Amino acid sequence: MGAELDGGFEAWARGAEPRLLRAAFLLTGDRQLAQDRVQDALIRTYVRWARVGNDNPEGYARRAVFTSHVDAWRVARRSVSAGSGDDLGQPPAEGHERSVVDRDELRLALLRLTERERAVVVLRYLYDLTEQQAARELGLAVGTVKSAHARAIGKLHALLRPDPACLEGEPR
């Protein structure tokens, strides 16, 4: 591939990699696995750079991350274990510690969703895509995205809802 192509891809990849890593981490729950998924997506994007470079390379790479993750999950027929869920009820912490606990609780709750539900939540909330855009990215019907989204949000509410006896209905 020519120097122009390599240079354009390299600059784009440096800027897109952190966003792709964040999405991949939310999908996998594992930093090393997320890096593997992103590396695979960047390779796929590089190979097709002449076709996708001027169109929507980040969308293409993002879909490659999701596809790579789903492919690996299907082949292995296993999913990430999120534990028993008992660790979601950690005592409240103050200041910075609270945000770390909240982030960890959210990560663990996301891991308890199905692969499809997690992918829909990541696309809808991390990338702020519409249901139609998420459906296109995942190759699903819009109705499937809507139902997966509703199930995922219901599960997340159940997992992350504070104990009503502690807060007497106050939002978290």
Secondary structure, DSSP 8 states (H G I E B T S, - for coil): --HHHHHHHHHHHHHHHHHHHHHHHHHHS-HHHHHHHHHHHHHHHHHTHHHHTTT-HHHHHHHHHHHHHHHHHHHHT-------SGGGG-----THHHHHHHHHHHHHHHHTS-HHHHHHHIIIIIS---HHHHHHHHT--HHHHHHHHHHHHHHHHHHH---HHHHTT---
